[in-house]
Amino acid sequence: MKSSKINFTNKHGEVLSGRLDLPADQHPHNFAIFAHCFTCSKDFSAVRNISKALASEGFGVLRFDFTGLGDSHGDFADTNFSSNISDLLCAADFLAKEYKAPSLLVGHSLGGAAAIFAGAEIDSIQAVATIGAPSNPVHVQKQLGEKIVEIASEGEAIVTLAGRDFTFKKQFIDDLESCSCVEAAKKLRKALLIMHSPQDATVSVKNAEEIYHAAHHPKSFVTLDGSEHLLMDRKNAAYVGKVIAGWATRYIPVPEEEEVRTTHDVVASLDDEDDFTTQLKLGNHYFKADEPLRVGGHDFGPTPYELLAGSLSACTAMTLQMYARRKGWLIENVEVHVSYSKDYAVDCASCEDDPNAKIDTFHKEIKFTGDLDDKQIARLLQIADKCPVHKTLHNEVQVITKAID
């Protein structure tokens, strides 16, 4: 995945800081905007991991800090829920001018409520996804605790949240009380996905029910059973991103590639912070490669050698079915099981003393389902070793490596 820093301005001309996450080939089929949770930032783990999951499915994702938060300019004390909505509108304008108008809006917690409001105002948005969103923004007042009384009497108060001090003014509370997410959901009239955990102790799942009943079809609900509100678990966040991507492509046109730019249009992209989890684009399809947990990976995808073995397995199955059709033989199903290891090239007493005695070995076992006699099966086993990938692995190959700008 390619992630780059970007800046754009809010309606007051203040600079907002963001990151643009792109898929491995840097050519997203659609753009999305991510609205982070209350007093969080673009670099919060859930925001980062969900955005990366969306990028791995071909989306370009703009995640940014709301005014006065993270690396964005402005005074948080002068912001409110309405200014968050305004920031989202400015983000959409930035994408439309510099890249492509966004079609998907994703919001977490209070950001999810803001996404519903903003989604109705951004013409290019065709789908909105919320994660743990409150049905009424006034729900945020619970996090301010007893400071609500001080804000009401003194006009403002300093509130400590997650170890950081924030100044809240009365206008912030007044603005929350004037906004209803339920009413906004009624007016949205765009595809809506509501994701919520029944174990959410911060925003109860009852909020999701209220938003769902208020919204018009097409609307969907996905339970995040076992997750907590902030989605700190990396696997839970990755799951959320993958589900949103799959759901959204039902309502957002994903243009077919006009053509694959080369016969080997394969790209791998790996960020420093992702350990071994590598984003791939193979032709027109998006995948992940990874390593097992035991060697420091996250097991989010097959290993490089499993991908290589998969190429051999798939090519063998295709070749066998193609040959059988040409011969008029019916193979109802063919299974090609491939495993990789380093084995001794020959049996010998001194093999262990020879560092070159082991060679890369693919073990291939094939199961045929169909009315085939022994002679046909013997011939098919010969054909199995003639598939293009098999031949490539046996041929002398060259890999030419160079740096590109």
N, C-alpha and C positions, 0 to 999 in steps of 0.2 A: 504494500500500500504506500502511496505517495502522500505525505502530509506536509503542507506548507503554511506559513504564517501569512495572514491577510489582515488588512485594516479597512474599515469603512466608517462613515460618520452617521450619527443619529440625527434626529430632526433639528437639534440645537447646534449641530456642527461639531459635536464632541466625538473624538476618535474611539471607535469600538474595536477591540482586539478579537481576532478569531483564528481558527485553523480550518483549512479546506482539506478534507480527506478524500483521496481519489482512488479508484481501483487500480490494480496492478499495471494495466496498460495506459492509465491516465486518460481514458476516453469513456467517461460515465454515460450510461444510457439515459439517466435522469438525475436531477439534483434535488437534494433534500436539505431542510434546515432543522437543526436540533435546538430546542429551548430547554435550558438546564433547570434544575430544581431550585427551590427557594434558597437564596444566599450562597448557592454553589458557584461553579465556574465551568468554563469549557474544558478544563483539564481534570475535572472530577472523574473518578475511575469509571463510573457507570456511563457517563457521557462519552468518554473516550472509547470504551469497549463496545458500546452499542453502535457508535459511528463507524468503528472499524469493521464490525460485522456487516453493516449496510454497505460499506465500500467493497467488502469482499464479495458482495452479490451484484456489483456493478454500479452502485450509486455513488455520486459525488455528494459529500455531506459537509455543509457549513455549520460548525459549532462555534459559538462566540460567547463572550462575556457580556451580560447585560450592563447597562450604564452603571458606573460606580462599583463594579465588581471585577475581581480578577485583574487583568491587565488593561481593562477599559477605562477611559477617562470619565470624568463627571463625579458628582457627589452623590453617594448612595442615599443620603438623607433627603435629597430632593426628588428621588424616584418613587414610583408606585407601580401598582399592577398595570395601570393604563400605559405607563412609559415602557413597560416590558413589551406590551402589544405593539407599541409604536416602534420599538427596536426591531421587532420581527418584520414589520413592514419595510423598514430600511434595509434589513438583510436581504429581503426578497428583491428589492430594487437593485441592490448591489449585484446580486447574482444575475439578474436579467440584463444588466448593462455590461457586465464584465465576462460572463460565461453563458448561462442559459437560465431562463426563468424557472424557479423551483416548482415541482409538481407534488412534492410530499413534505408534510410538516409533522415533526415528531416532538413531543413535549413530555418531560418527566416532572411529576408532582405539580407544583404551581405552574411550572413551564407547560405542563399539559393543558391546564386551564387556559393559559395565554394562547396556546396553539389553537384551541377551538375558536376563540374570539378572532385571532388573526387570520385563521383559515377561511373565515367567511368573507374577509376583506381583500384577500389576495386572489386575483382572478385566475392565475396560473395554477394554484393549488387544487389538486383533484382528490387528494386523500389526506386524512389527518389521523395520526396515531397518538394515543395518550397512554402514559405509564404511571399508575398510582396517583391519578389526578383527583383533586377535591371537586365535589359538585358545586361548591361555592367557595370562592377565594377567601371569604371571611374566615374560613377554617384556619388560616395562617395565624389568626389571633391567639390560638391555643399555644403556639410556640413562644409567644411574648409573655405569657404568664401574668404575674401580678403587675408587670410594667404597664399593662393596659391602662390601669387607673392613673399612673403618673403621666402617661402620654395624654390622657383626656384632660387632666387638671393643669399640667404644666406646658402642654403643647408639644413636648418631645421627651424622649428618654433614651438612654443608652442600654441596649440589650445585648447580653453575651450569648452567642449561638456557636456551638462547636468550637469554643475557645477563642472566638473572635468577637470584638465589640462592633456593634452597628448602631447608628443613630436612627431612630424611627420618629417621624413627625406625625401629628394628628391627621394631616392630609393623606398619609399612607393608609390609615385606618378608614377614613371617610371614603377613600377611593375603593377599597375592598368591599365595603358595605353597599356600594352602588352597583356592583357587578354580580351577575348570577350566571354561572356556567350552565345551569339547566336551561335558562332562557336562551343562551347563546347556542346551545346544542340544538334547540328547536329551529333556529334560524340557519344552521350551518348548510344543510342540503348538499353535503358532499360525503363521500365514503368515509366512515369513521370506524376506527379500531380502538377498542377500550381494553387495556391490559391492566390487571390488578391482582394483587395477592390476597387471598382470604386471611392470611396471617399478618397483614399489614397493620402494625400497631400505631402508626403515625396518621395514616388516612385510611379509615375503615373501608372495607369492600362495599359497604352500603352506598358510598359515594359513586362507585362505578355503576351500581344498579340505577341510581337516580339519573345519571347521565344517559345511560342506555335507553331507559324508558322515554326520555325526553327527545332523543334523536330520531331522525327519520332514516328509513332504509335507503341505501345499503349500510348496515351497521353490524359490527361483529364484536364479540367479547371473548377474550382468552384469559383463563385463570393462570396466574403465576404461582401455583401452589408450592409452598415451601420457601418462597422468597421473602426477604424483608424489604422495607420501603425503599432504601437507598441502592439496592441491587449491588452490594459490594462484591458479591461472588462473581468472579470473571465468567464462569460458565453460564450462570443465569443471565448475565448481561449479553453474552454472545448469542444465547438462545433467543432473547427478546429481539435483537437486531435481525437475526435470520428469519424469525416469524414475520416481523414487520415487512421485510423485503419480499417474502413470498406472498403475503397478503396484498401488498400494495400493487404488485404487478398484475393483479386481476383488474385493477381500476385505473392504472396508469399505463399508457401505451409504451411498450418497450420496442423500439425500432429494431428490425432485423438488420444484421450487418449486411451492407451491400455486397461485400466480398471480403474474404480473408486476405489480408494484405500479402502474406506469403504462405507457402505450403506448411511452414513451421511457425505459425503465429502463436508463440508461447512466450509468456512473460512471467517472471517471478519477482516479487517485491517483498523485502523484509526490512522493517524498522528496527533500530537498535534496541528499543524497549520491549520488543515482542519475543525475545529469546529465539526459539526455533520456528514459531508459527509464521509461515510464509504464505502470502497471498499469491494466487496463480490465476492467469487467464490462459486457457488452452483453447485456441480457436475462438469460438463465440461463447465459451462456457467458463464459469468462475468456480474455483476450487481453493482448498487450503491444503498445505502440506505441513507436517509437524514431526516431532519425535516423541517417543513414549515418555511418560512421567519419570521413569527410572533413570533417564539420562538428562533430565532437566527440561524436557518439553512439556507441552500441555495436552498432547494427544487429541488435538482438534482436527486432525486430518491424517491421511496416510503418510508414511515415511517416503523419502525419495526412492528407496529401493522397492517399496511396495507399489509405488506408482509405475516404476519400470516393469515390475512383474505383472502389474495390471495391464500394461500395454501389450506384453507378450500374450497374456491370457485372452484379452479381447480380440487381438488380431488373429489368434489361432481359431477362436470360435467363429469369427466372420469368414475366414478362409474356408473352414470346414463346411459351413452352411452354403456358401457360394458354390463350392465344388459339388456338394450333394444335389443342389438344385439343377446344376448343369447336367448331372448324370441322371436326374429323375429319381433320386433316392430321397425318401422322406425321413429326415431327422426331426422328430418332434421337439427335441431339446438336446443341446450339447452343453455340458459343464466342463470348463477347463480350469483345473486347480493348479496353481503355480506357487512354489515357494523358492526362496533364494537363500543360499548359504555359500560358504567357502569350503570346498571339500578337497581331499587329496586327489590329484590327477590320476595317480595309479596306486595300486597297493604295493607297498614296499616296506622293508624292515627299517630303512633309514630315513623315511619321509619326514619324521619330526625334526631331523637335523638340517633339512633343506628348506630355507625360507620361501622358495619358489615352488614347493611341492603342491601347495593349495591353489586352486583356481576358482574363479567365480562360477557357481553352478546353479542352474535353474532346474528344479524338479517339476515336471509337467505331467499331470495325470488327467485323463479325459474320460468322462462318463457320457455315453450315448443313450438317448431314449428314442426308440423307434424300431421298426422291423428290419433289422440289419443282420446279415449272416457274417460268419467269421472272415470270409474273404473281403467283404466290403469294409469291415472294421479294420482289417490289416491295411487296406489301401488308404483309409482315412487317417490312420496313424502316420503313414508316410507323408500324406498331404499336410498333416499338422506341422511337420518340420520344414515346410516350404512357405510358411506365411512370411510376409515381408519383414516383420519385426524380428522373427527368428533368424532370417537371413542376415539382417543388419547386425545382430548380436554375434554372428559367426564371421562376418566379414571384417577386414581391416578397416577401421574408421579413423577419421581425423576430426578434431574439434578445433576450430580456429577462433581464437579469443582476441577481442580488441576492446578498448575503451571507447565510449561514445559520449558526446557532449550532452 
